[in-house]
Amino acid sequence: MGIVNTTPDSFYPGSRISPGDTAALDAMIDEKPDIIDIGGESTRPGSLPVTVEVELARIKPAIEYVSSSTDIPISVDTTKPRVLEGVLDYNVKYANDISGFADPGMALLSSEHDLRYILMHMRGTPENMQQLSVYKDAVAEIMTFFYGKVAELTNFGLSLDQIIVDPGIGFAKTPETNIDLVRHISSLNMGLDLLVGTSRKSFMKKISGTEPERRLYGTLASSIYLMEHGVNILRLHDVSANREALKNYSMISGY
């Protein structure tokens, strides 16, 4: 899954594009991700929400362009049903909801339009989530969250095949918790597709002291580990580099 942020304030400057930046969109298309995830609201720690109108104005030109340029399915990174509804005329196949299923409208739209729904573990909002990052047993608490929310989602008409779970690396979690979750990622296998986004995230600073611009190598290492331990979907800024690393690892290891 390739990341496109039509935002001025996402944590990694290299991922930010203006809504009409077709060259950047072409570059992502050329990397041939399996899915292109397009978002218009930053979810970095401390970020504030934007209105439906602002979010749609940011993502709609990008979604229109990608939809007209390629058959690659589109994921909409939003927590707002009205935003999702506003782009359903295009090649949208995934709803990426980082809120932890805060609004039932997201599930209803996903069910009605046969979208795959990405359920991410989250506490609070991006504005306050770093104050909610203490766990006794993060793996156990996240699994309890998943089982409860998946049951709710099926009550809204979603099949288990439509649901993808995401532990929410970097969301309401300390660097130590993020590292522990990656290390024990296979413990989050509940028979559903599992998505993980470690790309250039801040826990890597705890390991190597690097800023986002220098975290590609850490991302490659985590991608290899995650793939080897059962993760189905990797959410990435650098699709080609990760694909090459994974391909080489797979060939060498026989995995």
C-alpha positions in Angstrom: 0.0 0.0 0.0 1.5 3.3 -1.2 1.0 6.4 0.9 -0.2 9.7 -0.6 -0.7 12.6 1.8 -2.4 15.7 0.3 -1.6 17.6 3.5 0.7 20.4 4.5 1.7 18.9 7.9 2.1 15.1 7.7 5.1 13.9 9.8 7.3 13.0 6.8 7.7 16.0 4.5 8.6 13.7 1.6 5.1 12.3 1.6 3.3 15.7 1.4 1.9 16.7 -2.0 -0.5 19.5 -3.1 -3.9 18.2 -4.4 -3.0 19.0 -8.0 0.5 17.6 -8.0 0.1 15.1 -10.8 3.9 14.5 -11.1 4.0 13.1 -7.5 0.9 11.0 -8.2 2.5 9.7 -11.4 5.6 8.8 -9.4 3.5 6.8 -6.9 1.6 5.1 -9.8 4.9 4.2 -11.4 6.0 2.4 -8.2 3.1 0.0 -8.8 1.7 -0.5 -5.3 -1.1 -2.9 -4.9 -3.2 -0.2 -3.3 -2.8 3.6 -3.2 -3.9 5.2 0.2 -4.9 8.8 -0.2 -5.5 11.0 2.8 -6.2 14.7 3.4 -5.9 15.1 7.2 -2.7 14.7 9.1 -2.8 12.2 11.9 0.7 12.9 13.4 0.8 13.4 17.2 -0.7 16.7 18.2 -2.4 17.4 14.8 -5.8 19.0 14.8 -8.8 17.9 12.7 -9.9 19.6 9.5 -13.4 20.1 8.2 -15.1 17.8 5.8 -14.9 20.5 3.1 -11.2 21.0 3.5 -10.5 17.3 3.5 -12.5 16.7 0.4 -10.9 19.6 -1.4 -7.5 18.1 -0.7 -8.2 14.5 -1.6 -10.8 14.6 -4.4 -8.4 16.0 -7.2 -5.9 13.3 -6.3 -8.5 10.5 -6.3 -9.9 11.7 -9.6 -6.5 11.7 -11.2 -5.4 8.3 -9.9 -8.8 6.8 -10.8 -8.5 8.1 -14.3 -4.8 7.1 -14.7 -4.6 3.5 -13.4 -6.6 0.5 -12.3 -4.8 0.4 -9.0 -7.5 0.3 -6.3 -7.7 3.4 -4.0 -7.9 3.4 -0.2 -9.4 6.6 1.4 -7.6 7.5 4.6 -10.4 9.2 6.5 -12.5 9.0 9.7 -15.4 10.9 8.2 -18.3 9.2 6.4 -19.2 12.3 4.5 -15.6 12.4 3.1 -15.8 8.8 2.1 -19.2 9.2 0.5 -17.9 12.2 -1.5 -15.4 10.0 -3.5 -17.3 6.8 -3.9 -17.9 7.5 -7.6 -14.2 6.7 -8.2 -12.1 3.5 -7.9 -12.3 3.4 -4.1 -12.1 -0.1 -2.7 -10.9 0.5 0.9 -11.9 2.7 3.8 -8.9 3.3 6.1 -10.3 4.5 9.4 -7.7 5.4 11.9 -10.3 6.4 14.5 -10.8 2.8 15.8 -14.3 2.8 14.4 -15.6 5.9 16.1 -18.4 6.6 13.6 -20.8 3.8 12.6 -21.3 5.6 9.3 -17.9 4.3 8.1 -19.0 0.7 8.5 -22.4 1.3 6.9 -20.8 2.9 3.8 -18.3 0.1 3.6 -21.0 -2.5 3.8 -23.3 -0.8 1.3 -20.5 -0.3 -1.2 -18.7 -3.5 -0.7 -15.5 -1.8 0.5 -12.8 -3.4 2.6 -12.7 -1.7 6.0 -9.4 -1.1 7.8 -9.9 -1.2 11.6 -7.0 0.5 13.3 -6.3 0.4 17.0 -6.5 3.8 18.5 -7.0 5.6 21.8 -8.3 9.2 21.8 -7.5 11.4 18.8 -4.2 12.5 17.1 -4.4 15.7 19.3 -4.4 13.9 22.6 -3.3 10.3 21.9 0.2 10.6 23.3 -1.4 11.1 26.7 -3.1 7.7 26.4 -0.1 5.5 25.7 0.2 3.4 28.8 -0.6 -0.3 28.6 -0.2 -3.2 31.0 -0.1 -5.7 28.1 -0.4 -3.9 24.8 -0.8 -7.1 22.7 -3.6 -8.5 24.9 -5.3 -5.1 25.1 -5.2 -4.6 21.3 -6.5 -8.1 20.7 -9.4 -7.5 23.1 -10.1 -4.2 21.2 -10.0 -6.1 17.8 -12.4 -8.8 18.9 -14.9 -6.3 20.3 -14.8 -4.0 17.3 -14.9 -6.8 14.7 -18.1 -8.1 16.4 -19.6 -4.6 16.1 -18.5 -4.3 12.5 -20.2 -7.6 11.6 -23.4 -6.3 13.2 -23.3 -3.4 10.7 -23.2 -5.9 7.8 -19.5 -6.3 7.1 -18.2 -9.8 6.5 -15.0 -11.0 8.1 -13.4 -11.1 4.6 -14.0 -7.3 4.3 -12.2 -6.5 7.6 -8.5 -5.7 7.8 -7.0 -5.0 11.2 -4.1 -2.6 12.0 -2.4 -2.3 15.4 -1.8 1.4 14.9 2.0 1.7 15.2 2.7 5.2 16.4 -0.9 5.9 17.6 -1.3 6.2 21.3 1.8 4.2 21.9 5.3 4.9 23.2 8.4 4.0 21.1 9.0 1.0 23.4 5.4 -0.2 22.9 5.7 0.2 19.1 8.9 -1.8 19.1 7.3 -4.5 21.3 4.3 -4.7 19.0 6.4 -5.2 15.9 8.5 -7.8 17.7 5.3 -9.7 18.7 3.3 -9.0 15.5 2.5 -12.7 15.0 0.6 -12.6 18.3 -2.0 -10.3 16.6 -2.9 -12.9 14.0 -6.7 -13.5 14.5 -7.4 -15.0 11.0 -8.1 -11.6 9.4 -5.8 -9.7 7.0 -3.3 -7.7 9.0 -2.0 -4.3 7.9 1.0 -2.6 9.5 2.4 0.8 8.9 5.9 1.3 10.2 7.2 3.4 7.4 9.7 6.1 8.7 7.9 6.2 12.0 9.3 7.8 15.1 10.0 4.6 17.1 13.0 4.3 14.7 14.5 7.4 16.3 14.6 5.4 19.6 16.7 2.7 17.8 19.0 4.7 15.5 18.5 8.4 16.4 17.4 9.3 12.8 14.9 11.8 11.6 12.1 10.7 9.1 14.2 11.6 6.0 16.8 9.0 7.1 14.6 6.1 8.2 14.3 4.2 5.0 16.8 1.5 6.2 14.8 1.0 9.4 11.7 0.7 7.4 13.2 -1.9 5.1 14.3 -3.9 8.2 10.8 -3.8 9.7 9.1 -4.6 6.4 11.2 -7.8 6.1 10.5 -8.8 9.7 6.7 -8.1 9.4 6.4 -10.0 6.1 8.2 -13.0 7.6 5.8 -12.9 10.6 2.5 -13.0 8.7 1.6 -9.4 7.8 -0.4 -9.2 4.6 -0.3 -5.5 3.8 2.5 -3.0 4.4 1.6 0.7 4.3 4.7 2.4 2.8 6.1 5.7 1.5 8.8 4.0 -0.5 7.1 1.1 -2.4 9.8 0.2 -4.9 12.6 0.1 -2.3 10.6 -2.1 0.0 9.5 -4.4 -2.9 13.1 -4.8 -4.0 14.3 -5.6 -0.4 11.4 -8.1 0.1 12.0 -9.8 -3.2 15.7 -10.2 -2.5 15.0 -11.5 1.0 12.4 -13.9 -0.2 14.7 -15.3 -2.9 17.7 -15.7 -0.5 15.7 -17.1 2.4 13.3 -19.3 0.4 10.5 -17.7 2.4 
